[in-house]
Amino acid sequence: MKNLDTIVNVVGIIYGLTLILATFVRNKVTESLRIDALFIPQATDDTRPLNLVVGLLVAGYGIYSLLTG
């Protein structure tokens, strides 16, 4: 089961890094994975920094889980 935990944490870190990238870069991949576009009906450039905050939280938790697990 530890192997599955590692895989989930690595995927979480990759998604967190993608969200951080979505704050600064605009392309098909980052636009489709943006948190603000998924949850806020009228997502604009003003809501884009939300991806940075959520990305840091997701990637940080994944890194923390890998280091302590």
C-alpha positions, 0 to 999 in steps of 0.5 A: 500500500505504501507504493500507492501512497507514493504514486498519489503523492507524486501525482499531487505534486505534479498537479500542484506544479501544474497549477503554479505554472497555470498562474504564469503560462497560458496554454491548452494544458494549463488552461484546462487544469485551472482551479479557478476555471473549474469552480468560479463561473466567470474566471478571469485573469483576476482570479488566476492567482488562486491557482498559485495558492492552491498549487503551493498547498497541493504540492507542499502537502505532497512533498510533506507526505513523501518526506514524512511517510 
